[in-house]
């Protein structure tokens, strides 16, 4: 059995377009990343919600 290596540098927040949707990779506290696939409509709704929260 191969030894597991510690996860370091999980990377920044990123969004990539894949097929008809988008994949959001969000670093989480404690290591690792939360990966969510969203549609363009869901991305727009998320953008609007975040804008409201920041206002």
Secondary structure, DSSP 8 states (H G I E B T S, - for coil): -------------EEEEETTEEEEEEE-TTS-EEEEEEEHHHHHHHHHHHHHHH-
